[in-house]
Amino acid sequence: IQRPTCEGIRVRSPQDAHVIFHGVALGILPMITRRLDTEERRTINSGCVFVWEERGGPNTEPMGLGIERWTDSIRWGPSRVREEFLFYHEKEPDPLDIDIGMNYDSDAPYVLLRYRPAHVLMRENLVKQTYSVFVETTNGRRKWHLIAYFTQDTVDYLRTVDDIPYLAYIKVPVGVYKSARSANRTGRCARAMRTPEFVGDPLSSVTLIGADVAIEQEATPVRGCRMSSVKRGWFTSASSVECEN
């Protein structure tokens, strides 16, 4: 059976996540190498943290390394962003949950029935916290994911990386683990900077923005009119137009 990468722990910040990632890289903590089976999913509770590598790239597909996607047989609401993390709140369970998926070790589908009588006292709903990074490994660039589970009632009682001696003294090299969300934002900004667009009105100077240099081209005034303009930041706009009678 696969055990979580960490148990009884909460992740307070991206720096905490980097410590856990580096613990995996050093072989101190285990990485999850396959999708959780039915029994392993049932053991998920507050304080469980899992680190896994996303399958993808030329060196992973032929060897079957990594996991294509994470599945835990829990129904989640929409994601919410906080810092670099995504948070998902568990939906209220139905009296009878039917989880239909794929068996972890074959292509045959399985059906997991979990009957929850209404009179049974249920645990507090879980919160799932996710964080992803890009990391350079001996096999090239890889995408690693961290999944942490907790409940609002128990999160303050969970340990942190500072409370665990073999994690508290880990020194994470600067720049090794790059947030995937930050990388995506940087890529979008770079594409936006390369995509020109025109702003302003027909009587104003036209400025090409989105390039490295703003290029201004004076618009031709209407015949019989005298136009005065004022420069405002990245663009020039007409401040007044005087026409001859």
C-alpha positions as YAML, in Angstrom:
chain: A
units: angstrom
residues:
- id: 1
  name: ILE
  ca: [0.00, 0.00, 0.00]
- id: 2
  name: GLN
  ca: [1.22, 3.50, -0.80]
- id: 3
  name: ARG
  ca: [1.55, 5.78, 2.18]
- id: 4
  name: PRO
  ca: [1.14, 9.57, 1.87]
- id: 5
  name: THR
  ca: [4.31, 11.58, 1.33]
- id: 6
  name: CYS
  ca: [3.63, 13.21, 4.72]
- id: 7
  name: GLU
  ca: [1.00, 12.67, 7.40]
- id: 8
  name: GLY
  ca: [-0.33, 14.92, 10.13]
- id: 9
  name: ILE
  ca: [1.08, 18.04, 8.51]
- id: 10
  name: ARG
  ca: [-0.23, 21.30, 7.06]
- id: 11
  name: VAL
  ca: [1.30, 23.44, 4.32]
- id: 12
  name: ARG
  ca: [1.35, 27.11, 5.30]
- id: 13
  name: SER
  ca: [3.13, 28.64, 2.32]
- id: 14
  name: PRO
  ca: [4.91, 27.88, -0.96]
- id: 15
  name: GLN
  ca: [8.13, 27.75, 1.07]
- id: 16
  name: ASP
  ca: [6.72, 24.87, 3.12]
- id: 17
  name: ALA
  ca: [5.79, 23.12, -0.11]
- id: 18
  name: HIS
  ca: [9.32, 23.58, -1.46]
- id: 19
  name: VAL
  ca: [10.74, 21.95, 1.67]
- id: 20
  name: ILE
  ca: [8.50, 18.93, 1.09]
- id: 21
  name: PHE
  ca: [9.42, 18.82, -2.60]
- id: 22
  name: HIS
  ca: [13.11, 18.93, -1.72]
- id: 23
  name: GLY
  ca: [12.61, 16.22, 0.87]
- id: 24
  name: VAL
  ca: [11.26, 14.06, -1.95]
- id: 25
  name: ALA
  ca: [14.16, 15.02, -4.23]
- id: 26
  name: LEU
  ca: [16.65, 14.01, -1.52]
- id: 27
  name: GLY
  ca: [14.91, 10.68, -0.95]
- id: 28
  name: ILE
  ca: [13.85, 11.60, 2.59]
- id: 29
  name: LEU
  ca: [10.16, 11.53, 1.67]
- id: 30
  name: PRO
  ca: [8.43, 9.15, -0.76]
- id: 31
  name: MET
  ca: [6.87, 10.24, -4.03]
- id: 32
  name: ILE
  ca: [3.54, 8.78, -5.08]
- id: 33
  name: THR
  ca: [4.28, 6.76, -8.22]
- id: 34
  name: ARG
  ca: [0.81, 5.58, -9.26]
- id: 35
  name: ARG
  ca: [-2.82, 6.50, -8.79]
- id: 36
  name: LEU
  ca: [-4.27, 5.60, -5.43]
- id: 37
  name: ASP
  ca: [-6.33, 2.43, -5.36]
- id: 38
  name: THR
  ca: [-9.72, 2.14, -3.69]
- id: 39
  name: GLU
  ca: [-8.39, 1.28, -0.23]
- id: 40
  name: GLU
  ca: [-5.74, 4.00, -0.34]
- id: 41
  name: ARG
  ca: [-8.34, 6.60, -1.26]
- id: 42
  name: ARG
  ca: [-10.46, 5.61, 1.73]
- id: 43
  name: THR
  ca: [-7.55, 6.40, 4.08]
- id: 44
  name: ILE
  ca: [-7.30, 10.04, 2.97]
- id: 45
  name: ASN
  ca: [-7.86, 12.30, 5.97]
- id: 46
  name: SER
  ca: [-6.82, 15.62, 7.44]
- id: 47
  name: GLY
  ca: [-3.05, 16.07, 7.42]
- id: 48
  name: CYS
  ca: [-2.31, 13.80, 4.44]
- id: 49
  name: VAL
  ca: [0.07, 15.29, 1.87]
- id: 50
  name: PHE
  ca: [0.89, 13.66, -1.45]
- id: 51
  name: VAL
  ca: [3.61, 14.58, -3.94]
- id: 52
  name: TRP
  ca: [3.44, 13.17, -7.45]
- id: 53
  name: GLU
  ca: [4.98, 13.76, -10.85]
- id: 54
  name: GLU
  ca: [2.81, 14.52, -13.83]
- id: 55
  name: ARG
  ca: [3.18, 12.15, -16.74]
- id: 56
  name: GLY
  ca: [4.28, 13.92, -19.90]
- id: 57
  name: GLY
  ca: [7.32, 14.62, -22.04]
- id: 58
  name: PRO
  ca: [9.45, 12.44, -24.29]
- id: 59
  name: ASN
  ca: [11.20, 10.55, -21.49]
- id: 60
  name: THR
  ca: [8.16, 9.62, -19.42]
- id: 61
  name: GLU
  ca: [5.57, 8.18, -21.78]
- id: 62
  name: PRO
  ca: [7.58, 5.18, -23.08]
- id: 63
  name: MET
  ca: [8.56, 4.15, -19.55]
- id: 64
  name: GLY
  ca: [5.16, 4.89, -18.01]
- id: 65
  name: LEU
  ca: [6.61, 7.26, -15.43]
- id: 66
  name: GLY
  ca: [4.42, 9.67, -13.52]
- id: 67
  name: ILE
  ca: [0.67, 9.98, -13.07]
- id: 68
  name: GLU
  ca: [-1.63, 11.38, -15.72]
- id: 69
  name: ARG
  ca: [-4.09, 12.94, -13.27]
- id: 70
  name: TRP
  ca: [-4.95, 12.82, -9.58]
- id: 71
  name: THR
  ca: [-8.11, 11.03, -8.46]
- id: 72
  name: ASP
  ca: [-9.37, 10.65, -4.89]
- id: 73
  name: SER
  ca: [-13.06, 9.67, -5.32]
- id: 74
  name: ILE
  ca: [-14.16, 12.82, -3.49]
- id: 75
  name: ARG
  ca: [-16.54, 15.36, -5.00]
- id: 76
  name: TRP
  ca: [-15.15, 18.90, -4.92]
- id: 77
  name: GLY
  ca: [-16.58, 22.35, -5.43]
- id: 78
  name: PRO
  ca: [-14.96, 25.00, -7.64]
- id: 79
  name: SER
  ca: [-11.39, 26.08, -6.98]
- id: 80
  name: ARG
  ca: [-10.42, 29.21, -5.08]
- id: 81
  name: VAL
  ca: [-7.03, 30.87, -5.41]
- id: 82
  name: ARG
  ca: [-4.96, 32.01, -2.45]
- id: 83
  name: GLU
  ca: [-1.32, 32.97, -2.98]
- id: 84
  name: GLU
  ca: [0.00, 30.25, -5.29]
- id: 85
  name: PHE
  ca: [-2.41, 27.59, -4.02]
- id: 86
  name: LEU
  ca: [-5.74, 26.32, -5.27]
- id: 87
  name: PHE
  ca: [-8.29, 25.27, -2.64]
- id: 88
  name: TYR
  ca: [-11.27, 22.98, -3.17]
- id: 89
  name: HIS
  ca: [-14.01, 22.34, -0.61]
- id: 90
  name: GLU
  ca: [-15.62, 18.92, -0.43]
- id: 91
  name: LYS
  ca: [-19.25, 18.88, -1.48]
- id: 92
  name: GLU
  ca: [-21.91, 17.61, 0.87]
- id: 93
  name: PRO
  ca: [-22.20, 13.85, 0.28]
- id: 94
  name: ASP
  ca: [-25.37, 12.19, -0.90]
- id: 95
  name: PRO
  ca: [-26.81, 9.34, 1.20]
- id: 96
  name: LEU
  ca: [-25.54, 7.00, -1.50]
- id: 97
  name: ASP
  ca: [-22.35, 7.95, -3.32]
- id: 98
  name: ILE
  ca: [-21.47, 6.11, -6.50]
- id: 99
  name: ASP
  ca: [-17.91, 6.62, -7.68]
- id: 100
  name: ILE
  ca: [-17.34, 5.31, -11.19]
- id: 101
  name: GLY
  ca: [-13.76, 5.39, -12.43]
- id: 102
  name: MET
  ca: [-10.97, 3.27, -13.81]
- id: 103
  name: ASN
  ca: [-9.18, 0.58, -11.86]
- id: 104
  name: TYR
  ca: [-5.71, 1.72, -10.91]
- id: 105
  name: ASP
  ca: [-4.00, -1.34, -12.39]
- id: 106
  name: SER
  ca: [-6.18, -2.13, -15.39]
- id: 107
  name: ASP
  ca: [-8.50, -0.56, -17.93]
- id: 108
  name: ALA
  ca: [-11.56, -2.18, -16.36]
- id: 109
  name: PRO
  ca: [-13.97, 0.27, -14.72]
- id: 110
  name: TYR
  ca: [-14.86, -0.17, -11.09]
- id: 111
  name: VAL
  ca: [-17.83, 1.07, -9.10]
- id: 112
  name: LEU
  ca: [-17.31, 2.12, -5.49]
- id: 113
  name: LEU
  ca: [-20.51, 2.30, -3.45]
- id: 114
  name: ARG
  ca: [-20.30, 4.24, -0.21]
- id: 115
  name: TYR
  ca: [-23.56, 4.20, 1.75]
- id: 116
  name: ARG
  ca: [-23.90, 6.95, 4.32]
- id: 117
  name: PRO
  ca: [-26.98, 6.60, 6.53]
- id: 118
  name: ALA
  ca: [-28.45, 9.94, 7.50]
- id: 119
  name: HIS
  ca: [-28.23, 9.20, 11.23]
- id: 120
  name: VAL
  ca: [-24.47, 8.48, 11.14]
- id: 121
  name: LEU
  ca: [-22.32, 11.34, 12.44]
- id: 122
  name: MET
  ca: [-20.12, 12.41, 9.53]
- id: 123
  name: ARG
  ca: [-16.65, 13.92, 9.77]
- id: 124
  name: GLU
  ca: [-16.19, 17.53, 8.76]
- id: 125
  name: ASN
  ca: [-15.81, 18.00, 5.03]
- id: 126
  name: LEU
  ca: [-12.27, 18.05, 3.73]
- id: 127
  name: VAL
  ca: [-10.46, 20.89, 2.01]
- id: 128
  name: LYS
  ca: [-8.01, 20.02, -0.75]
- id: 129
  name: GLN
  ca: [-5.00, 22.30, -1.25]
- id: 130
  name: THR
  ca: [-2.93, 21.99, -4.43]
- id: 131
  name: TYR
  ca: [0.36, 23.49, -5.59]
- id: 132
  name: SER
  ca: [2.44, 22.72, -8.68]
- id: 133
  name: VAL
  ca: [6.02, 23.48, -9.67]
- id: 134
  name: PHE
  ca: [8.42, 22.92, -12.52]
- id: 135
  name: VAL
  ca: [11.71, 21.31, -11.54]
- id: 136
  name: GLU
  ca: [14.80, 20.27, -13.50]
- id: 137
  name: THR
  ca: [15.67, 16.63, -12.90]
- id: 138
  name: THR
  ca: [18.23, 14.22, -14.35]
- id: 139
  name: ASN
  ca: [15.50, 13.23, -16.82]
- id: 140
  name: GLY
  ca: [14.78, 16.79, -17.86]
- id: 141
  name: ARG
  ca: [12.15, 19.30, -16.85]
- id: 142
  name: ARG
  ca: [9.27, 17.82, -14.86]
- id: 143
  name: LYS
  ca: [6.05, 19.08, -13.31]
- id: 144
  name: TRP
  ca: [5.53, 18.07, -9.69]
- id: 145
  name: HIS
  ca: [2.27, 18.42, -7.78]
- id: 146
  name: LEU
  ca: [1.54, 18.65, -4.07]
- id: 147
  name: ILE
  ca: [-1.92, 17.73, -2.76]
- id: 148
  name: ALA
  ca: [-2.70, 18.43, 0.90]
- id: 149
  name: TYR
  ca: [-5.92, 17.60, 2.75]
- id: 150
  name: PHE
  ca: [-7.24, 19.17, 5.94]
- id: 151
  name: THR
  ca: [-10.41, 20.20, 7.73]
- id: 152
  name: GLN
  ca: [-11.14, 23.60, 9.21]
- id: 153
  name: ASP
  ca: [-11.48, 22.08, 12.69]
- id: 154
  name: THR
  ca: [-8.15, 20.26, 12.64]
- id: 155
  name: VAL
  ca: [-5.84, 22.42, 10.55]
- id: 156
  name: ASP
  ca: [-4.52, 24.42, 13.52]
- id: 157
  name: TYR
  ca: [-3.58, 21.20, 15.33]
- id: 158
  name: LEU
  ca: [-1.53, 19.77, 12.48]
- id: 159
  name: ARG
  ca: [2.26, 19.93, 12.53]
- id: 160
  name: THR
  ca: [4.35, 22.07, 10.20]
- id: 161
  name: VAL
  ca: [7.67, 21.36, 8.51]
- id: 162
  name: ASP
  ca: [9.33, 23.25, 11.37]
- id: 163
  name: ASP
  ca: [8.03, 20.68, 13.86]
- id: 164
  name: ILE
  ca: [9.60, 17.72, 12.05]
- id: 165
  name: PRO
  ca: [13.38, 17.54, 12.65]
- id: 166
  name: TYR
  ca: [14.31, 15.85, 9.38]
- id: 167
  name: LEU
  ca: [12.41, 18.55, 7.46]
- id: 168
  name: ALA
  ca: [13.20, 21.57, 9.62]
- id: 169
  name: TYR
  ca: [16.89, 21.49, 8.64]
- id: 170
  name: ILE
  ca: [16.39, 21.10, 4.90]
- id: 171
  name: LYS
  ca: [17.87, 24.02, 2.97]
- id: 172
  name: VAL
  ca: [16.11, 24.46, -0.35]
- id: 173
  name: PRO
  ca: [18.34, 25.87, -3.14]
- id: 174
  name: VAL
  ca: [17.03, 29.13, -4.55]
- id: 175
  name: GLY
  ca: [15.16, 28.88, -7.83]
- id: 176
  name: VAL
  ca: [15.00, 25.08, -8.05]
- id: 177
  name: TYR
  ca: [11.21, 24.87, -7.71]
- id: 178
  name: LYS
  ca: [9.35, 27.34, -9.92]
- id: 179
  name: SER
  ca: [5.64, 27.82, -9.36]
- id: 180
  name: ALA
  ca: [3.68, 26.58, -12.35]
- id: 181
  name: ARG
  ca: [1.06, 29.31, -11.85]
- id: 182
  name: SER
  ca: [3.73, 32.03, -11.90]
- id: 183
  name: ALA
  ca: [5.27, 30.48, -15.01]
- id: 184
  name: ASN
  ca: [1.88, 30.48, -16.74]
- id: 185
  name: ARG
  ca: [1.28, 34.12, -15.82]
- id: 186
  name: THR
  ca: [4.73, 35.08, -17.10]
- id: 187
  name: GLY
  ca: [4.04, 33.30, -20.37]
- id: 188
  name: ARG
  ca: [0.71, 35.08, -20.81]
- id: 189
  name: CYS
  ca: [2.29, 38.45, -20.09]
- id: 190
  name: ALA
  ca: [5.08, 37.79, -22.59]
- id: 191
  name: ARG
  ca: [2.54, 36.87, -25.27]
- id: 192
  name: ALA
  ca: [0.52, 39.98, -24.48]
- id: 193
  name: MET
  ca: [3.64, 42.14, -24.82]
- id: 194
  name: ARG
  ca: [4.21, 40.68, -28.27]
- id: 195
  name: THR
  ca: [0.60, 41.24, -29.36]
- id: 196
  name: PRO
  ca: [0.10, 44.81, -30.62]
- id: 197
  name: GLU
  ca: [-3.17, 46.61, -30.24]
- id: 198
  name: PHE
  ca: [-4.28, 50.16, -30.97]
- id: 199
  name: VAL
  ca: [-5.84, 52.43, -28.40]
- id: 200
  name: GLY
  ca: [-7.21, 55.93, -28.57]
- id: 201
  name: ASP
  ca: [-9.74, 57.69, -30.78]
- id: 202
  name: PRO
  ca: [-9.52, 58.69, -34.47]
- id: 203
  name: LEU
  ca: [-8.48, 62.25, -33.66]
- id: 204
  name: SER
  ca: [-5.71, 61.27, -31.29]
- id: 205
  name: SER
  ca: [-2.22, 60.09, -31.91]
- id: 206
  name: VAL
  ca: [-2.24, 56.33, -32.35]
- id: 207
  name: THR
  ca: [0.08, 54.41, -30.08]
- id: 208
  name: LEU
  ca: [1.12, 50.83, -30.68]
- id: 209
  name: ILE
  ca: [1.23, 49.15, -27.27]
- id: 210
  name: GLY
  ca: [2.20, 45.64, -26.36]
- id: 211
  name: ALA
  ca: [5.62, 45.87, -27.99]
- id: 212
  name: ASP
  ca: [8.95, 46.67, -26.40]
- id: 213
  name: VAL
  ca: [8.76, 50.26, -27.66]
- id: 214
  name: ALA
  ca: [5.67, 52.44, -28.00]
- id: 215
  name: ILE
  ca: [5.39, 53.75, -31.57]
- id: 216
  name: GLU
  ca: [3.42, 56.94, -32.05]
- id: 217
  name: GLN
  ca: [1.89, 57.98, -35.35]
- id: 218
  name: GLU
  ca: [0.19, 61.36, -35.61]
- id: 219
  name: ALA
  ca: [-3.35, 61.10, -36.90]
- id: 220
  name: THR
  ca: [-4.38, 63.40, -39.74]
- id: 221
  name: PRO
  ca: [-6.67, 66.15, -38.43]
- id: 222
  name: VAL
  ca: [-10.00, 66.92, -40.04]
- id: 223
  name: ARG
  ca: [-9.68, 69.51, -42.80]
- id: 224
  name: GLY
  ca: [-10.39, 72.96, -41.54]
- id: 225
  name: CYS
  ca: [-9.71, 72.06, -37.93]
- id: 226
  name: ARG
  ca: [-6.71, 72.72, -35.75]
- id: 227
  name: MET
  ca: [-5.98, 70.02, -33.19]
- id: 228
  name: SER
  ca: [-3.94, 70.40, -30.04]
- id: 229
  name: SER
  ca: [-2.87, 67.33, -28.13]
- id: 230
  name: VAL
  ca: [-1.44, 66.43, -24.78]
- id: 231
  name: LYS
  ca: [0.69, 63.37, -24.00]
- id: 232
  name: ARG
  ca: [-0.76, 61.11, -21.31]
- id: 233
  name: GLY
  ca: [1.44, 58.26, -20.27]
- id: 234
  name: TRP
  ca: [1.84, 55.70, -23.04]
- id: 235
  name: PHE
  ca: [-0.54, 57.38, -25.47]
- id: 236
  name: THR
  ca: [-1.24, 60.81, -26.95]
- id: 237
  name: SER
  ca: [-4.83, 61.99, -27.06]
- id: 238
  name: ALA
  ca: [-6.47, 65.08, -28.43]
- id: 239
  name: SER
  ca: [-7.32, 67.55, -25.71]
- id: 240
  name: SER
  ca: [-9.12, 70.07, -27.89]
- id: 241
  name: VAL
  ca: [-10.22, 70.58, -31.48]
- id: 242
  name: GLU
  ca: [-10.84, 74.04, -32.90]
- id: 243
  name: CYS
  ca: [-12.62, 74.31, -36.26]
- id: 244
  name: GLU
  ca: [-12.71, 77.32, -38.55]
- id: 245
  name: ASN
  ca: [-16.05, 78.78, -39.44]
...
